[in-house]
Amino acid sequence: MKSTLATQSIHKPKIRIEYGDDYKFVQGVVSSNKLNTVCEEARCPNIFECWSRGTATIMILGDICTRACGFCSVKTGKPQSVDTMEPYRTAIAVKKMKLRHVVITSVDRDDLKGDFGAAIWADTIEQIHRHVPDCTVEVLTPDFQGDTSALEVVFKAKPEIFSHNVECVERISKQVRAQAVWSRSLNVLKESVDFGLRTKTGIMLGLGESKKEVLKTMHQVVDLGVEIFTIGQYLQPTKNHLPVSRYVNDAEFKFYKKEGLNMGFTVVESGALVRSSYHADEQARLAKVV
């Protein structure tokens, strides 16, 4: 019996590479402030385009994750101690880059049993609001193991957009992210909506899902009140990660965008190289956040 994740004959999307002055500027700001970016750690295919546009997704709470998801290239292991000055340095980097909209993400910190890192999250949001008041903040968070009090700490810092990815359709969720719980991710999104935050999530395609399952997932999410939805192509970061089952064509991505807008999403970003933070500033404008 063939695995649903077996590799098929495929055509990979093309990645644009640019090393201009803007790219080097972002690289310098990130380096000088001793920050991590998901752009680098997750081997994002859009790093050249985004950094050349003067944008980057900053990753807080270190660069070592306590989970080992089958799709993600971020290092797994025992994280270092929490750096309490990181929120301030993040805000200063955002100020230097003169950003109007910034995306902050993090590794999972299941080792921080008190709040799973929520206090650092809140401090980072507040520091950016304090030092760069014209910049809107979008957060892409882990699930904090579904801890309501930890989530509320982040919610109360009032990010302009709260995002948490379901990553894939429910049937293959345990294969893709073994330490996560599908229903828990939906609960995180529902709590964000109920708190009154603009809420966002996204999935990857090419992991063995069916078209029917994608549409079902979109319906489940929009029914929660989520406004922004992203759909991208899974790209295998190394041979040790889950294989790609197929590469989705442009027509199918356009189909999902059309269907998503008809379902009631305010914004749907759908395409081969789309990632959670890809063109997030434009999504924020469309959602009338910026």
GIWO-V899247 format. One record per pair of residues at least 4 apart in sequence whose C-alpha atoms are under 8 Angstrom apart, sorted by the first residue. I is the first residue (numbers start at 1). J is the second residue. Records with the same first field share a line. If there is no record, write none. Layout:
I->J + J
This chain:
2->6
4->207 + 208 + 245
5->207 + 208 + 242 + 243 + 244 + 245
6->243 + 244 + 245
7->243 + 244 + 245 + 246
8->244 + 245 + 246
9->246
10->246 + 247
11->247
12->247
13->272 + 273
15->45 + 46
16->46 + 48 + 49
17->48 + 49
18->23 + 48 + 49 + 52
19->23 + 24 + 48 + 52
20->24 + 52
21->25 + 52
22->26 + 51 + 52 + 53 + 54
23->27 + 48 + 51 + 52 + 53 + 54
24->28 + 51
25->29 + 54
26->30 + 51 + 52 + 54 + 55 + 56 + 97
27->31 + 51
28->32
29->33 + 93 + 96 + 97
30->34 + 35 + 36 + 37 + 93
31->35
33->89 + 90 + 93
34->89
35->58 + 59 + 60 + 86 + 89 + 90
36->40 + 41 + 58 + 59 + 60 + 62 + 63
37->41 + 56 + 57 + 58 + 59
38->42 + 43 + 44 + 57 + 58 + 59 + 105 + 106
39->43 + 44 + 46 + 47 + 56 + 57 + 58
40->44 + 47
41->63 + 73 + 74 + 75
42->72 + 73 + 74
43->47 + 73 + 237
45->273
46->50 + 273 + 278
47->51 + 56
48->52
49->53
50->54 + 55 + 56 + 278 + 279
51->55 + 56
54->97 + 99
55->97 + 99 + 102
56->102 + 103
57->102 + 103 + 104 + 105 + 277
58->90 + 103 + 104 + 105 + 106
59->63 + 104 + 105 + 106 + 107
60->86 + 87 + 104 + 105 + 106 + 107 + 121
61->82 + 83 + 86 + 106 + 107 + 109 + 117 + 120
62->79 + 80 + 82 + 106 + 107
63->74 + 75 + 79 + 107
64->74 + 75 + 76 + 77 + 78 + 79 + 80 + 107
65->74 + 75 + 76 + 77 + 78 + 79 + 107 + 108 + 109
66->76 + 77 + 78 + 79 + 107 + 108 + 109 + 110 + 111
67->76 + 77 + 108 + 179
68->72 + 76 + 177 + 178 + 179
69->176 + 177 + 178 + 179
70->175 + 176 + 177 + 178 + 241 + 242
71->176 + 177 + 234 + 236 + 237 + 241 + 242
72->237 + 241
73->237 + 238 + 241
74->107
79->109 + 111
84->120
85->89
86->90 + 124
87->91 + 120 + 121 + 123 + 124 + 125 + 127 + 128
88->92 + 124 + 127 + 128
89->93
90->94 + 124 + 128
91->95 + 124 + 127 + 128 + 131 + 132
92->96 + 128 + 131
93->97
94->98 + 99 + 102 + 128 + 132
95->99 + 131 + 132
99->135
100->134 + 135 + 136 + 281 + 290
101->135 + 136 + 137 + 138 + 280 + 281 + 284 + 290
102->135 + 136 + 137 + 138 + 281
103->137 + 138 + 139 + 140 + 277 + 280
104->137 + 138 + 139 + 140
105->139 + 140 + 141
106->140 + 141 + 142
107->142
108->116 + 142 + 144
109->116 + 117 + 144
110->116 + 144 + 145
111->116
112->116 + 117
115->119 + 144 + 147 + 149 + 150
116->144 + 145 + 150
117->121 + 144
118->122 + 144 + 150 + 151 + 153 + 154
119->123 + 150 + 153 + 154
120->124
121->125 + 154
122->126 + 153 + 154 + 155 + 156 + 157
123->127 + 157
124->128
125->129 + 137 + 157 + 158 + 159
126->130 + 157
127->131
128->132 + 133 + 135 + 137
129->133 + 134 + 135 + 136 + 137
136->159 + 160 + 289 + 290
137->159 + 160 + 161
138->159 + 160 + 161 + 162 + 163
139->159 + 161 + 162 + 163
140->162 + 163 + 164 + 165 + 276
141->162 + 163 + 164
142->164
143->147 + 164 + 184 + 185 + 188
144->150 + 151
145->184
146->151 + 184 + 185 + 187 + 188
147->151
148->152
149->153
150->154
151->155 + 188
152->156
153->157
154->158 + 159
155->159 + 192 + 195 + 197
158->197
159->197
160->197 + 198 + 289
161->197 + 198 + 199 + 200 + 289
162->192 + 197 + 198 + 199 + 200
163->189 + 199 + 200 + 201
164->185 + 188 + 189 + 200 + 201 + 202
165->185 + 200 + 201 + 202 + 203 + 276
166->182 + 185 + 186 + 201 + 202 + 203
167->173 + 202 + 203 + 204
168->172 + 173 + 176 + 202 + 203 + 204 + 205 + 207 + 209
169->173 + 203 + 209 + 213 + 214 + 217
170->182 + 217
171->209
172->176 + 207 + 208 + 209
173->177 + 178 + 180 + 181 + 182
174->178 + 179 + 180 + 181
176->242
180->184 + 185
181->185
182->186
183->187
184->188
185->189
186->190 + 221
187->191
188->192
189->193 + 199 + 200 + 201 + 224 + 226
190->194 + 224 + 225 + 226
191->195
192->196 + 197 + 198 + 199
193->197 + 198 + 199 + 224 + 225 + 226
198->226 + 227
199->225 + 226 + 227 + 228
200->226 + 227 + 228 + 229
201->226 + 228 + 229 + 230 + 276
202->229 + 230 + 231 + 276
203->230 + 231 + 232
204->231 + 232 + 233 + 234
205->209 + 231 + 232 + 233 + 234 + 247 + 248
206->233 + 234 + 244 + 245 + 246 + 247 + 248
207->234 + 242 + 243 + 244 + 245 + 246
208->245 + 246
209->213 + 214
210->214
211->215
212->216
213->217
214->218
215->219 + 256
216->220
217->221
218->222 + 260
219->223 + 263
220->224
221->225 + 226
222->226 + 227 + 263 + 264 + 265
226->265
227->264 + 265 + 266 + 267 + 287
228->265 + 266 + 267 + 268 + 283 + 287
229->260 + 265 + 267 + 268 + 269
230->268 + 269 + 270 + 274 + 275 + 276
231->253 + 268 + 269 + 270 + 271 + 272 + 274 + 275
232->270 + 271 + 272 + 273 + 274 + 275
233->247 + 248 + 271 + 272 + 273 + 274
234->244
235->244
236->241 + 242 + 243 + 244
237->241
239->243
248->252 + 253 + 272
249->253 + 272
250->254 + 271 + 272
251->255
252->256
253->257 + 270 + 271 + 272
254->258 + 270 + 271
255->259
256->260 + 270
257->261 + 268 + 269 + 270
258->262
259->263
260->264 + 265 + 268
261->265 + 266 + 267 + 268
266->286 + 287
267->283 + 286 + 287
269->274 + 283
270->274
274->278
276->280
279->283
280->284
281->285 + 290
282->286
283->287
284->288 + 289 + 290
285->289 + 290
